[in-house]
Amino acid sequence: MKTNESTIGIGIGIVGAGIGGLVAAIALRRAGHDVIVFEQAKQFARVGADINLTPNAVRALDGLGVGEAARVTAARPSHRISRTYDTGEETSRLEMADSAEERYGAPQLTIHRADLLAALADMFPAERVALGKRAETIVADEKGVSLSFTDGTSARVGALLGADGIHSCVRTAMFGAESPRFTGIVAYRAVVPAERVAGVPNLGAFTKWWGPNPQSQIVTFPLNRGKDVFIFATTPQDTWHLESWTAPGSVDELREQYVAYHPEARALLDACDTVLKTALYERDPMLAWAQGRMALLGDAAHPMLPFMAQGAGMAIEDAVVLARHLEGAAMTDVADALQGYEKARIERASQVQLGSRGNNWLREGGNADWVYGYDAWAVPLGAPVAATA
């Protein structure tokens, strides 16, 4: 989309065409708003990792009509299993698949991020996504928000949403510059064909091997309708010097980090041909997400460690609840609507953010309902939802 004009109207702008940004765009358009998405990438590409969509996220997507498309390439894990890293002892087992659908109204899906983004992009007009738009300055006033981009173009919108990740330029414009911090944890990611590890049990389940410390774990789950197995392993590391957060890793280094793990876990690592290595960064929970006609969602508001597998889920929940608050709202009322969205979401997202940092949820069973049972389409507007971890 060409955006050389100085004004694109008085609708709602979204910075970032990731999962949260596109879900928000679809939901807001359904709610009657004119929406434009500004994305810094010059084209959509098949990049990113494989993600776990738990029932709370899938139910939210189903309400948008996206869930059916997501199911085409996704796998449906049979269980969520916790095992001890050295003995292999099973410390908790939660039935998913049909049981989760009966209990929570939706199953768990594991899917490549690019497949989910493609399903979302099909639901939103391509001409309303402005590619190659890296925001340089953002200035808000009582009547709207003005943006200028590094390509020399500019835009003005009636309200602006930051769905632009942990390095959010919208967050910086609202609350000032602040750098995310390296957690001292790195992650390895790999995909292996299921047939190569056919002797390993529970390949159809989401399995978490709990390590000797909170920073060490191996998580596996099925992909591509069970044809592949995704491996996500974390371990402590003192520093990270690379410019990129993600770089090719060493398979030998991967295996060395987990020599004390159970043979069934190590069999999966032995099957890896290639691996990516990623630094994990985070921020502390925020006290506010909304300011005037601007608000944050997803990682821009609450970047979190992956230990509860809720990063994408929280962004999807944010987007749906935000759109519900803005449904029927005139631009003169948008600031109040955004405050209501913040009130409804900030307590839950912060609790998940801190729970992910602590990395103890469902280790030995416990309450999954407060996470999986959340319905973004039904929670009261403007009211925080009490949760019990």
C-alpha positions as CSV (number, residue, x, y, z in Angstrom):
1,M,0.0,0.0,0.0
2,K,1.3,3.4,-0.9
3,T,1.4,5.8,2.0
4,N,3.0,9.0,0.8
5,E,0.1,11.2,1.8
6,S,0.4,13.1,5.1
7,T,-2.9,11.8,6.4
8,I,-4.5,8.3,6.2
9,G,-7.7,9.3,7.9
10,I,-9.0,9.2,11.5
11,G,-9.3,5.5,12.0
12,I,-7.2,3.2,14.2
13,G,-3.6,2.5,13.4
14,I,-1.7,-0.5,14.5
15,V,2.0,-0.7,14.5
16,G,3.1,-4.3,14.0
17,A,1.6,-7.0,11.8
18,G,2.5,-9.9,14.0
19,I,-0.1,-12.2,15.7
20,G,-1.4,-9.6,18.2
21,G,-1.5,-6.9,15.6
22,L,-3.4,-8.9,13.0
23,V,-5.9,-10.3,15.5
24,A,-6.6,-6.8,16.7
25,A,-7.0,-5.6,13.1
26,I,-9.5,-8.3,12.3
27,A,-11.4,-7.8,15.5
28,L,-11.5,-4.0,15.2
29,R,-12.6,-4.1,11.6
30,R,-15.4,-6.5,12.6
31,A,-16.3,-4.0,15.3
32,G,-16.9,-1.4,12.6
33,H,-13.6,0.6,12.7
34,D,-11.4,1.7,9.9
35,V,-8.1,0.1,10.6
36,I,-4.6,0.3,9.0
37,V,-1.6,-1.7,10.0
38,F,1.9,-0.4,9.7
39,E,4.6,-3.1,9.4
40,Q,8.3,-2.4,9.2
41,A,9.1,-5.6,7.1
42,K,8.9,-5.0,3.3
43,Q,7.1,-8.3,2.8
44,F,5.6,-11.2,4.7
45,A,8.1,-14.0,5.0
46,R,8.0,-17.5,6.5
47,V,10.1,-16.7,9.6
48,G,9.7,-17.3,13.3
49,A,9.3,-20.3,15.6
50,D,6.6,-22.9,16.2
51,I,4.1,-21.9,18.8
52,N,1.7,-23.5,21.3
53,L,-1.8,-22.2,21.2
54,T,-3.6,-23.3,24.4
55,P,-7.4,-23.5,24.6
56,N,-7.8,-19.9,25.8
57,A,-6.0,-18.7,22.6
58,V,-7.8,-21.1,20.2
59,R,-11.2,-20.2,21.6
60,A,-10.4,-16.5,21.0
61,L,-9.4,-17.3,17.4
62,D,-12.5,-19.4,16.9
63,G,-14.6,-16.3,17.8
64,L,-12.9,-14.5,14.9
65,G,-13.5,-17.4,12.4
66,V,-9.8,-18.1,12.2
67,G,-9.6,-21.3,14.2
68,E,-10.7,-23.6,11.3
69,A,-7.9,-22.3,9.0
70,A,-5.4,-22.8,11.8
71,R,-6.4,-26.4,12.3
72,V,-5.5,-27.3,8.7
73,T,-1.7,-27.6,9.4
74,A,-1.7,-27.7,13.2
75,A,-1.3,-30.7,15.5
76,R,-3.6,-31.4,18.5
77,P,-1.5,-32.6,21.4
78,S,-3.1,-35.5,23.3
79,H,-1.8,-34.5,26.8
80,R,0.3,-31.9,28.7
81,I,2.8,-34.0,30.5
82,S,5.5,-33.0,33.1
83,R,8.5,-35.3,33.6
84,T,11.6,-35.1,35.8
85,Y,14.7,-34.5,33.8
86,D,16.9,-37.4,35.1
87,T,14.6,-40.1,36.3
88,G,11.9,-39.5,33.7
89,E,9.2,-39.7,36.5
90,E,5.9,-38.3,35.3
91,T,4.8,-35.7,37.8
92,S,1.6,-34.4,36.1
93,R,-0.6,-35.4,33.1
94,L,-3.4,-33.3,31.8
95,E,-5.6,-34.6,29.1
96,M,-5.9,-32.2,26.1
97,A,-7.4,-32.7,22.6
98,D,-11.1,-33.7,22.9
99,S,-11.0,-33.5,26.7
100,A,-9.8,-29.9,26.5
101,E,-12.4,-29.1,23.9
102,E,-15.1,-30.4,26.2
103,R,-13.8,-28.6,29.3
104,Y,-12.6,-25.3,27.8
105,G,-14.5,-25.0,24.5
106,A,-11.4,-25.4,22.4
107,P,-8.4,-27.8,22.0
108,Q,-4.7,-27.1,22.2
109,L,-3.1,-26.5,18.8
110,T,0.6,-26.5,18.0
111,I,1.5,-24.7,14.8
112,H,4.2,-22.8,12.9
113,R,3.9,-19.1,13.5
114,A,3.9,-18.5,9.7
115,D,0.9,-20.7,9.2
116,L,-1.1,-18.8,11.8
117,L,0.0,-15.5,10.3
118,A,-1.1,-16.6,6.9
119,A,-4.5,-17.6,8.2
120,L,-4.8,-14.2,9.9
121,A,-3.7,-12.3,6.8
122,D,-6.4,-14.0,4.8
123,M,-9.0,-12.4,7.1
124,F,-7.8,-8.8,6.7
125,P,-7.6,-6.7,3.5
126,A,-4.1,-6.7,2.1
127,E,-4.5,-3.1,1.0
128,R,-4.9,-2.0,4.6
129,V,-1.4,-3.3,5.5
130,A,1.3,-0.8,4.8
131,L,4.6,-2.6,4.5
132,G,8.1,-1.2,4.8
133,K,6.8,1.3,7.4
134,R,9.3,1.6,10.3
135,A,8.1,4.3,12.7
136,E,10.6,7.0,13.5
137,T,8.6,9.5,15.5
138,I,5.2,9.2,17.1
139,V,3.4,12.3,18.5
140,A,0.0,12.2,20.1
141,D,-2.4,15.1,20.8
142,E,-6.0,15.4,22.0
143,K,-7.4,14.6,18.5
144,G,-5.2,11.9,17.2
145,V,-1.7,10.5,16.7
146,S,0.9,11.5,14.0
147,L,3.5,9.1,12.8
148,S,6.6,9.7,10.6
149,F,8.4,6.8,9.0
150,T,12.0,6.2,8.1
151,D,11.1,6.1,4.3
152,G,10.1,9.8,4.6
153,T,6.3,9.3,4.6
154,S,3.9,10.1,7.4
155,A,0.4,9.3,8.6
156,R,-2.2,10.5,11.1
157,V,-4.7,8.3,12.8
158,G,-7.4,8.8,15.4
159,A,-5.9,6.2,17.8
160,L,-2.7,4.1,17.7
161,L,-2.1,0.6,19.1
162,G,1.4,-0.7,19.7
163,A,1.7,-4.4,18.7
164,D,5.3,-4.0,17.8
165,G,7.0,-6.4,20.2
166,I,9.6,-6.1,23.0
167,H,11.4,-3.3,21.2
168,S,8.1,-1.3,20.8
169,C,8.5,2.2,19.4
170,V,5.0,2.9,20.5
171,R,5.9,2.0,24.1
172,T,8.9,4.3,23.9
173,A,6.8,7.2,22.6
174,M,4.3,6.6,25.5
175,F,6.6,6.0,28.4
176,G,10.2,6.7,27.4
177,A,13.1,4.6,26.4
178,E,13.9,1.4,28.4
179,S,15.9,-1.6,27.3
180,P,14.8,-5.2,27.8
181,R,17.2,-7.2,29.9
182,F,18.9,-10.5,29.0
183,T,17.6,-13.1,31.4
184,G,20.8,-15.2,31.5
185,I,18.9,-18.0,29.6
186,V,19.3,-19.2,26.1
187,A,17.0,-21.4,24.1
188,Y,17.7,-24.0,21.4
189,R,15.0,-24.8,18.8
190,A,14.9,-27.7,16.4
191,V,12.5,-29.8,14.3
192,V,12.9,-33.5,13.6
193,P,10.7,-35.9,11.6
194,A,8.6,-38.0,13.9
195,E,9.5,-41.1,12.1
196,R,13.2,-40.6,13.1
197,V,12.3,-40.8,16.8
198,A,9.4,-43.3,16.5
199,G,10.7,-45.2,19.6
200,V,10.3,-42.3,21.9
201,P,7.0,-42.4,23.8
202,N,4.4,-39.6,23.9
203,L,5.4,-37.9,20.7
204,G,1.8,-36.8,20.3
205,A,1.8,-34.9,23.6
206,F,3.1,-31.6,24.8
207,T,5.9,-32.8,27.1
208,K,8.0,-30.7,29.5
209,W,11.1,-32.2,31.0
210,W,11.8,-30.2,34.2
211,G,15.5,-29.7,34.7
212,P,17.7,-29.3,37.8
213,N,17.1,-25.6,38.0
214,P,14.3,-23.3,36.7
215,Q,16.4,-22.2,33.8
216,S,16.9,-25.7,32.4
217,Q,14.2,-27.6,30.6
218,I,13.3,-29.5,27.4
219,V,9.9,-29.1,25.8
220,T,8.6,-31.1,22.9
221,F,5.4,-31.1,21.0
222,P,4.0,-32.4,17.6
223,L,3.8,-30.3,14.5
224,N,2.4,-30.5,11.0
225,R,-0.4,-32.8,12.1
226,G,2.1,-35.0,13.9
227,K,4.6,-35.5,11.1
228,D,7.3,-33.6,12.9
229,V,8.4,-33.0,16.5
230,F,9.4,-29.5,17.7
231,I,12.1,-29.3,20.4
232,F,12.6,-26.2,22.6
233,A,15.3,-26.5,25.2
234,T,16.6,-23.8,27.6
235,T,19.7,-23.5,29.7
236,P,21.6,-20.9,31.7
237,Q,24.2,-18.7,30.0
238,D,26.0,-15.8,31.6
239,T,26.3,-13.5,28.6
240,W,25.1,-12.9,25.1
241,H,27.4,-11.0,22.7
242,L,25.8,-11.6,19.3
243,E,24.0,-8.7,17.6
244,S,21.1,-11.0,16.8
245,W,19.0,-12.7,19.4
246,T,18.8,-15.7,17.2
247,A,21.7,-17.4,15.4
248,P,22.6,-20.9,14.2
249,G,23.6,-23.1,17.1
250,S,25.8,-26.1,17.5
251,V,24.1,-29.5,17.7
252,D,27.1,-30.9,19.7
253,E,26.7,-28.0,22.2
254,L,23.0,-28.7,22.5
255,R,23.6,-32.3,23.4
256,E,26.4,-31.5,25.8
257,Q,24.1,-29.2,27.8
258,Y,21.6,-32.0,28.5
259,V,23.9,-35.0,29.1
260,A,22.2,-35.5,32.6
261,Y,18.7,-35.8,31.1
262,H,16.8,-39.0,30.7
263,P,17.7,-41.2,27.6
264,E,14.2,-40.6,26.1
265,A,14.9,-36.8,26.2
266,R,18.4,-37.2,24.8
267,A,17.1,-39.4,22.0
268,L,15.3,-36.4,20.6
269,L,18.4,-34.3,20.8
270,D,20.4,-37.0,19.1
271,A,18.0,-36.8,16.1
272,C,18.7,-33.1,15.5
273,D,20.6,-32.2,12.4
274,T,20.5,-28.4,12.9
275,V,19.5,-26.1,15.7
276,L,18.9,-22.4,16.3
277,K,20.1,-20.7,19.4
278,T,18.2,-17.7,20.9
279,A,18.8,-15.3,23.7
280,L,15.7,-14.8,26.0
281,Y,14.9,-11.3,27.1
282,E,12.2,-9.8,29.3
283,R,10.8,-6.7,31.0
284,D,9.0,-6.2,34.3
285,P,5.2,-5.9,34.4
286,M,4.0,-2.4,33.6
287,L,1.8,-0.2,35.7
288,A,-0.1,1.1,32.7
289,W,-0.6,0.2,29.0
290,A,-2.8,3.1,27.9
291,Q,-2.2,6.8,27.6
292,G,-4.7,9.1,25.8
293,R,-5.3,7.7,22.4
294,M,-2.5,5.1,22.5
295,A,-2.3,1.7,24.0
296,L,-0.1,-1.4,24.0
297,L,-0.8,-5.1,23.5
298,G,1.2,-8.4,23.3
299,D,4.9,-8.3,23.8
300,A,4.9,-4.5,23.6
301,A,3.0,-4.5,26.9
302,H,4.1,-7.7,28.6
303,P,7.1,-9.6,27.1
304,M,7.5,-12.8,29.0
305,L,9.6,-15.9,29.2
306,P,8.2,-18.9,27.3
307,F,7.8,-21.2,30.3
308,M,4.0,-21.1,30.5
309,A,3.7,-21.0,26.6
310,Q,1.4,-18.0,26.8
311,G,3.2,-15.3,24.8
312,A,1.0,-15.7,21.7
313,G,-2.1,-16.5,23.8
314,M,-1.8,-13.3,25.9
315,A,-1.5,-11.2,22.7
316,I,-4.6,-12.8,21.2
317,E,-6.6,-12.3,24.4
318,D,-5.4,-8.7,24.5
319,A,-6.5,-8.1,20.9
320,V,-10.0,-9.5,21.4
321,V,-10.7,-7.7,24.7
322,L,-9.4,-4.5,23.3
323,A,-11.7,-4.7,20.2
324,R,-14.7,-5.4,22.5
325,H,-13.9,-2.2,24.4
326,L,-13.7,-0.2,21.2
327,E,-16.8,-1.6,19.6
328,G,-19.2,1.2,19.0
329,A,-16.8,3.8,20.5
330,A,-16.5,7.1,18.8
331,M,-13.0,8.6,18.4
332,T,-14.0,11.2,21.1
333,D,-14.5,8.3,23.5
334,V,-11.5,6.2,22.5
335,A,-9.3,7.2,25.5
336,D,-11.8,6.0,28.0
337,A,-12.3,2.8,26.0
338,L,-8.5,2.1,26.1
339,Q,-8.5,2.7,29.8
340,G,-11.2,0.1,30.2
341,Y,-9.2,-2.4,28.1
342,E,-6.1,-1.8,30.3
343,K,-8.2,-2.3,33.5
344,A,-9.6,-5.6,32.1
345,R,-6.3,-7.1,31.0
346,I,-3.3,-5.8,33.0
347,E,-3.8,-7.9,36.1
348,R,-4.1,-11.2,34.3
349,A,-1.3,-10.6,31.8
350,S,1.0,-9.4,34.6
351,Q,0.3,-12.6,36.6
352,V,1.1,-14.8,33.7
353,Q,4.2,-12.7,33.0
354,L,5.4,-13.3,36.6
355,G,4.3,-16.9,36.6
356,S,6.4,-17.5,33.4
357,R,9.4,-16.0,35.1
358,G,9.0,-18.3,38.1
359,N,8.6,-21.4,35.9
360,N,6.7,-23.6,38.3
361,W,3.2,-23.8,36.8
362,L,1.8,-27.3,36.4
363,R,5.1,-28.9,37.4
364,E,3.3,-31.3,39.8
365,G,-0.2,-30.7,38.6
366,G,-2.4,-27.9,39.9
367,N,-4.9,-25.5,38.5
368,A,-4.8,-25.1,34.7
369,D,-8.3,-23.6,34.5
370,W,-7.3,-20.0,35.4
371,V,-5.2,-20.0,32.2
372,Y,-7.0,-22.3,29.8
373,G,-10.5,-21.5,30.9
374,Y,-10.3,-17.7,30.2
375,D,-12.8,-16.6,27.5
376,A,-11.8,-13.3,25.9
377,W,-15.2,-13.0,24.3
378,A,-17.1,-13.2,27.6
379,V,-15.0,-11.5,30.3
380,P,-16.7,-8.4,31.7
381,L,-15.7,-5.2,30.0
382,G,-13.5,-2.9,32.1
383,A,-13.3,-5.2,35.0
384,P,-10.2,-7.2,36.0
385,V,-10.6,-11.0,36.2
386,A,-9.4,-12.6,39.5
387,A,-7.2,-15.5,38.8
388,T,-5.9,-18.3,41.0
389,A,-2.5,-19.8,40.1
